[in-house]
Amino acid sequence: MTNTIEISNLTYHKNYKSILEDINLNIEQGKTVGLLGENGAGKTTLMRLIAGLAKGAHGTIKIAGQDAVAAKKAVVSFSEQLDGFNPSIRIEKIISFYEDVYPDFSVDRYNQVAGFLQIDEGLRLSALSKGMKEKLVIGLTLSRDTKVYLLDEPFGGIDSMSRKKIIQSIIKWKAPDAVIVVSDHYVSEISSILDEVVIIKDRRIYTQKSAEEIRSQYAEGIEQYYESIYEGNDMDD
Ligand SMILES: Nc1ncnc2c1ncn2[C@@H]1O[C@H](COP(=O)(O)OP(=O)(O)OP(=O)(O)O)[C@@H](O)[C@H]1O
């Protein structure tokens, strides 16, 4: 199986502080991966590096065999927050912006996801609740046609029914060969769709395991496994 994401010997420091150390990670084509770790573990930083949005790391990150930043940006869709937009902008304008900036953005696909998630296009950005904004970010991210989708903590501020809908939309609109990486502090409902789990702890990749392997070892599943690592009683080590 081909690796879509290949990270070797990646180290990242910011303002003289070590943020990620010696990250080695391969993710195969088609996988849905949970990137887990407590607050400040480095999940967002790792996603920004994969997306080519953070600079100054040592080591290599290849996406679909490419390591030039422009090439990576073209094949990675990252759930960027919408902070750069004027709060008074209407959602329809944000959609046009995405269409202009990303040649692979599909308005048709956006309309389908937005209909499913019930995103109201007539509103201004400032009128959206936290959860609605999160849904919009997910709709925009999933509407590009790329090899990798990075969803950074997509469930913040989202109620349980909407979480279920978001999970369904990931399943429904994921191309079979695309990789989806979803970060979170806890596993919650997402665990049922994961093929693999990657845990960041103490600035390093603590573990990368198949969800099936975890489920066969831990009766209560991925959540119990994750908690055991942070509570320091992982059976593996
Ligand atoms: N611009 C920055 N300058 C300095 N340190 C930073 C910067 N951005 C992040 N950090 C530090 O990098 C570490 C990792 O942060 P990051 O946001 O990647 O973690 P995270 O796992 O996504 O956390 P959370 O779950 O809270 O969002 C933290 O210690 C944070 O303080």
Ligand as a Chemical Component Dictionary entry (heavy atoms), coordinates in Angstrom:
data_LIG
# 
_chem_comp.id                   LIG 
_chem_comp.type                 NON-POLYMER 
_chem_comp.pdbx_formal_charge   0 
_chem_comp.three_letter_code    LIG 
# 
loop_
_chem_comp_atom.comp_id 
_chem_comp_atom.atom_id 
_chem_comp_atom.alt_atom_id 
_chem_comp_atom.type_symbol 
_chem_comp_atom.charge 
_chem_comp_atom.model_Cartn_x 
_chem_comp_atom.model_Cartn_y 
_chem_comp_atom.model_Cartn_z 
_chem_comp_atom.pdbx_ordinal 
LIG N1  N1  N 0 3.163  30.574 17.853 1  
LIG C1  C1  C 0 3.647  29.897 18.885 2  
LIG N2  N2  N 0 4.699  30.365 19.591 3  
LIG C2  C2  C 0 5.201  29.673 20.626 4  
LIG N3  N3  N 0 4.714  28.506 21.063 5  
LIG C3  C3  C 0 3.671  28.001 20.416 6  
LIG C4  C4  C 0 3.072  28.646 19.289 7  
LIG N4  N4  N 0 2.042  27.888 18.843 8  
LIG C5  C5  C 0 1.993  26.816 19.658 9  
LIG N5  N5  N 0 2.953  26.883 20.606 10 
LIG C6  C6  C 0 3.227  25.892 21.659 11 
LIG O1  O1  O 0 3.366  24.633 21.011 12 
LIG C7  C7  C 0 2.853  23.587 21.804 13 
LIG C8  C8  C 0 1.886  22.785 20.953 14 
LIG O2  O2  O 0 0.746  23.588 20.645 15 
LIG P1  P1  P 0 -0.398 23.053 19.692 16 
LIG O3  O3  O 0 -1.386 24.154 19.534 17 
LIG O4  O4  O 0 0.209  22.469 18.483 18 
LIG O5  O5  O 0 -1.018 21.884 20.580 19 
LIG P2  P2  P 0 -2.400 21.108 20.446 20 
LIG O6  O6  O 0 -2.078 19.667 20.724 21 
LIG O7  O7  O 0 -3.052 21.411 19.159 22 
LIG O8  O8  O 0 -3.210 21.724 21.650 23 
LIG P3  P3  P 0 -4.798 21.955 21.864 24 
LIG O9  O9  O 0 -5.402 20.607 21.987 25 
LIG O10 O10 O 0 -4.848 22.715 23.148 26 
LIG O11 O11 O 0 -5.293 22.737 20.696 27 
LIG C9  C9  C 0 2.226  24.253 23.027 28 
LIG O12 O12 O 0 3.132  24.150 24.098 29 
LIG C10 C10 C 0 2.057  25.698 22.613 30 
LIG O13 O13 O 0 2.189  26.538 23.733 31 
# 
loop_
_chem_comp_bond.comp_id 
_chem_comp_bond.atom_id_1 
_chem_comp_bond.atom_id_2 
_chem_comp_bond.value_order 
_chem_comp_bond.pdbx_ordinal 
LIG N1  C1  SING 1  
LIG C1  N2  SING 2  
LIG C1  C4  DOUB 3  
LIG N2  C2  DOUB 4  
LIG C2  N3  SING 5  
LIG N3  C3  DOUB 6  
LIG C3  C4  SING 7  
LIG C3  N5  SING 8  
LIG C4  N4  SING 9  
LIG N4  C5  DOUB 10 
LIG C5  N5  SING 11 
LIG N5  C6  SING 12 
LIG C6  O1  SING 13 
LIG C6  C10 SING 14 
LIG O1  C7  SING 15 
LIG C7  C8  SING 16 
LIG C7  C9  SING 17 
LIG C8  O2  SING 18 
LIG O2  P1  SING 19 
LIG P1  O3  DOUB 20 
LIG P1  O4  SING 21 
LIG P1  O5  SING 22 
LIG O5  P2  SING 23 
LIG P2  O6  DOUB 24 
LIG P2  O7  SING 25 
LIG P2  O8  SING 26 
LIG O8  P3  SING 27 
LIG P3  O9  DOUB 28 
LIG P3  O10 SING 29 
LIG P3  O11 SING 30 
LIG C9  O12 SING 31 
LIG C9  C10 SING 32 
LIG C10 O13 SING 33 
# 
